[in-house]
């Protein structure tokens, strides 16, 4: 209800949501007939209603919803006019920052954002009481106001007696912040006990502030350092206001913790004083209102503007906008207004940037780049951090480069390489003032960098511009490296006597180089940069010309294809000769030498060489070479861990794939090998792996003195040649192994569970012995194992869990002994056969296998060991013994077999063979042979069967008695 003595009230409700504003109006007018309310949805409509009330009574109150545009600015404007009562409706009543900012802006009270009738009743009464106070005050409302302030504000509040300076009352937040339990304790401590007195925040100083506020009747804000119960220091911002509470004069202090803000301010001050940029702060709501005056500025400001900040603010009505060049001032003002508008519209960006000119007091024009960052602040509205830097030198450089680009823009329209080069050297001479400039482009026909264009002074002083072929010259090195070089000591050998060599050699990519010299001047960084820009523009123009010449190059390609076809025909003839030569040769060295000699018979093959990995497999080492460039091969270092930019021979070996470099000069793969190859005239390369059945013996490399020698069909021929050579080498090495007089017996201990025998004996208490291995027609291997001490079915189960085993089955069994067959795509003994070695024995017990191998004399034992270890890492070579060869001649085998058989068995075996019993179809039946022996057929069958068993054992068993195994 409206307070007694108060006539009708006029209220304006302003909020961005019309429905809400109208609902509040309805609730207000429902309180009683004495309330008249209007709803508006904009600031302009609100101020028009407040100021243009006509003949009606003055507006008594303005209720502002927090969704009105710029509510804090509107509150501040209304409060400045000392007009109606201002009440804020906020949807976040517990938001300390929002409420504090609104209080600071000048609201008389605030309520929750609701249309509830009970709240609207209080709201009307609040406006009515305010009006009643103008006519004599209302103690009842003062009490309620006092209570509401304490109940709603989350800041710490303390009430002081202005005469004594004693603490009269506090709110609960005060106790929570400072760590105390009750008001009595706070009263006893007083200002002295709650403050950092040793830093000057004494009780006497505090009482002086309180007395001054009470005597002047004005609100004052001070910063104060207090101490919590635990002794922690807190900076607070205290707003002291004189009030009357219960008929008594009091001073209310609303305090806000600004400890972190103080720390931030100190850090900011320390930062801005150490950097060269001009940095200053300004309030967002002030940047669009002249004069622009910063809250704070760094020491770098004066250096850029040429005068102190104080002088600018004193001499110019627009403050910092004053020194800005007139042509840029409007753009700067527009940006500041945009930032202000974006902030109020809620669409502010994290960063705004602008470039402008300023006029210094002495008349100098400087370019400034400014970045503006709207930044949240702990109190008050947003601030804008402005970071300014002097970019005058950069702008001047950009303008010079722009002029330079204008002078060279015709380059991109050149229709020939010669025209593009001529325009480039003309621009270098006339615009940049470089007197000695020449361009040298790569000629695929000659394989050299040939001169194309030069400046007039250079042409006048030399009759023949030089070409640069593969070698150590600086232009060729820049072409190969692809990186420009600035020479500290220009050479006089390039142009000849009387002319200084170039100061700068610029790369034109795969096109060539540009040489730039100026004997009368020293090149600074900008000269070098502009020269590089010119080179880059010329390179782009040359690439454009290359694209336009695609049709002509196709015709050239047809001609080259015809030449390649003839060359391919010749190559096929040579390849057939090579394959015959590999058959005729009985050693690896002979095979390699024959291949090298025949391949160099082809004119374009500059050199041919074989390489194989070292024992350590850390590099490839050249074995055989032929051709005019063999000194180039001697200079190679083929590390296998080269990585990016590796020689194609290394890549071919590691990947087991053919590698081709069609043009060494223009190849982009990198690698220092290119420079060595080009120095010796090698311009295209092919490398093929020499391999057979998974074994890579090495690589065959052919280098050509011409680019693009090895087309796709040629690659296929060389790839197949690599396989043929690999097969021939494998055959030769195996024959050498068979002819060896002695052998080396190697004994390995294997603990790797990838080996089935090891896995089985580690899983069960048993013994596993390798019986034999057979390679099936489909390519798989069937390995037979004898297992002892375990049921064969259990051994098969273990085999099924072993990786890479495809199948396992029981062949025969007797109690805990049996024979099982294991099928898998690979066999661990294959690594030995690649070296001509024979697996003699393999047994396993207690999770470890013993593998005995017999290898030819001269076998690279270390490499064989490493190859075995690659497959099964847990392998150790435990013994190496020299032995006589155990392979027997046919007559020795016959003697051994005869010793193993009885006389009747041997007789039956020989008679059956002689009678044609083993032929197909049989020439004599078993009955016929039995008659020849004068025995019954069953007796013959028994003798023959035993003889056959002994013969097969002798052939198949590696450890057969008297066989040397």
C-alpha angles and dihedrals in degrees: 000000000000116000116257115270094026117117125207118321129223115210133181118206112201122186137140091239109070094197091057093046092050092048090054089049091052092050092048094050090046088065090073146318090264092072121085116183135179128197122221131174104201140053093239092054091047095053092044090054093046095048101035102051090138117199094342121102115279116278107267101197144012118207110199120196117212090240094066113110110271096351095179093051090049092049090051092050093048092047091051090057090054089225132137129350110283119215125179123212107203130181091212107053091167093053101114096191095051095046094044091051090049092049090050090049090056114265118160094210143340135218137183119281098259140115094219113147093227092056093044088053090056091044092054091046090051092054091043093051091049088054090045090054089059085060098045110314135262120247090189092059093045090058092049092045091051091050093048093050090054093046099046112035116085094198117098112266128197127180118210135196102236093212100050101021089229122148108253102177143351136191126243092257088062091059092047095050097047095038101240130132107219147013094249092063090050091050092051093050094046123175091314095057095043099048139074093248095173088064092055099268094125132164091248091055091048094050089049091057091048093050092048092052092048094046097045095039090221132122115247133188122213135172116235136181115220135178125231123221088265091054098254117148119234128186112217135185107220123197108201116199129178111233140164114235120181091345093306129111111245139166115226118205117199108192131198125193108243098165094118091044091055091050091048091049091051091049091047092050091050092050099047092049091058101051132074098226120096107246126181140161131229136171114257092228090056104044093082093047116078132261095055104212121174123222091220138000137194128242091251091070097083093050093059099038094040094228138062119273090240091060092050093051090048098045101041126060090207093050112213091004090064100080093046114114111261092237091058101035097087092052090051092050090048091053092050091050090049091053090050091049093046091052093053092044092050093239099107118152125222093241140019123190136193139165121215143155128247130198113227120212092260090054098256116144117224129185116227129193113205129193115193120200119189103216133191112243127202093234133027127359128333119293126217118223109209116199113191127186132181109247098168095120091047093051092048090050091049091051091050091049090048090054090047091051089051089054093052100038091106089066092081090057096053113126098202139036091242094054093048092051092047092052091047095053090045091054091047091052102042103032104030097030096232106152100189113052129143135167124217119189129196113259111204091198095059097023089229140111102253125195115254109166140001140180118268094252091053092048091049093054101044132045099200124031110214128250121217121219130181109307144078100311116128095238091052091048091052090048092051096042095042091219126114118239131209109206117217091196110034112216121235092205097079102066096019134243118343097025127087115231123245121293091205130032109196125199118232091193113241090344100072139261141299120218118208126187139165113177094186097055143043118239115238126197093270092052090052092047093051091047089053090049089052091050092049091050091049091048090053091049091050091050088051091052089049089056092049090052093055093108093053090047090054089060089049089049090056090055091048090050090056090051090048091051090055090045090048091053090052091046092054090053091051091047091056089052090049093051091051090048091054088055092050095049119083100195137054092239090052092050093049094046092050091050093049095048095049095045092053088056086078107089098226093052104095095180141351128202143170124217133183132189119266121245089263090048090225096121145007116253122204113242105173132012140174137177140062095292098059090123087062089058090052089057094055124106111193106192113182093214095055095120117187114024094025122164112265088242090062092047092048092052096045096044097033088227134118114262125201131186106192096190119016092191095058099032111128099198091095125214132139091250088080092064092051092048094049091047089060094043098256107146104165132028139191124190124185129186114244101220145149129185095346096316116115107202093184140285137293115214128191122189124197131203089219130067121246095018097142113062125178096275091048090051091054091051092050092046091055089045089057090055092048092051090046090054092047092050091048091052092047093050092048091050089049089051092051092050094051114117096213138030139210119232112212122193118199130191111212124193098165114121089212083084108080095218091055092047092049096050091044091053097044138021097256146110123244124194128186109239102180143314126230126191109223126219093255092056099258122123124236111204121190119210131187110219123198130186095022136074108262090230089059090050089053090051090053090048090054090059093050114103117253095013107128100187142358132188142170114254099180137347142190118179107303095347128078150136119254132185121221120193123200137152093246137036125214091223093063091086089063096048089055086066095043091256127140126222104229104175141000123181133159136201134162094007096307130097129208113212119189118196130183113210133179121263111270094032113150093245094183094054092045089052092049092048090052089046091052087064097039112021095193095071128126128185102225102171141018119188134179114230140172113254111276098202109115131214121243091257091051090052091050091050092050091048092050091051091052095050130070118242092257092048093049091046092050091047094050094043093050091050094047092047092055095250091141095049122103113263093024116250092201131027127228089255091055093050090047090055089051089054092042091234134114119270094247089053090050091048091052094050092045094048093053091047092051091050092052092047093051092047090052091053099040106032112088092197098042114154114269090006094106091242 
